[in-house]
């Protein structure tokens, strides 16, 4: 992630997992991104949600529903 950020590609990173063998690995991956000192809070929000929302072309209404939960 640091390399992508350094090269200005942080708007292209989306968090995702299809982890079935080691389910605890997803939580560890989330924690590592949440605790990454080289990412701003805005960059973390982009990785966890905003980049996917933009890629999927979610409507403002869908985004509002997602944030209401």
N, C-alpha and C positions, 0 to 999 in steps of 0.2 A: 504494500500500500504506500509505503514511504516513497518508493521510486516513482510510482504513478503520480503522487502528489507533487514531487519535485519536478516532474516533467509537465505539470499543468493538466493532468488527466483525471483529477479527482471527481469531476462531474460525470465520469464514465464508470465509476466503481459502484457496484450494487452488492449488498450483502445477501447471501443466499446459502442454503444448505440442503442437501438431500441425505444427510448423515443418518445411516441406519445401523452401522456396525458399532460405532462408538457414540451413542446419543449425547453423552456428556460433552463431546467435543464441540457441539454447537454453542453451548453456554460458555465454554472456554474461549471460543472464537469471538463471541460477543464481548466478553470481558476484556479481551486483549485490545479490541478496537475502542471500547469505552475508556480504557486506561492509557491509550496511546498518547504520549505527551506531544508528539509531532503533528497531531490533528486538532484543529479547532472544533469547538462545539458545532459550528455551522457545517463543517466538513463531515463530522460524524452524523449529523441529521441527514445530510445528502446521501451518505453511504447506506444508512439504515432505511431511508424512506424516499426522500425527494428525488433522487436520480431514477429510481424505479417508477415513481409516479409520473415523472416526465416521459420516460421511455414508453410506459403503458398508456400515455395520454389520458390519465385520469381526469375527470371533470372536477371543477371546483367543488361541486356538490359531493362527489365521492371522497375527495380529500377531507372535506369538512366532516363527513360521517366517520371516516377513519380516525380522525383526531378527537371525535366526541367520545370514543370508547375509553 
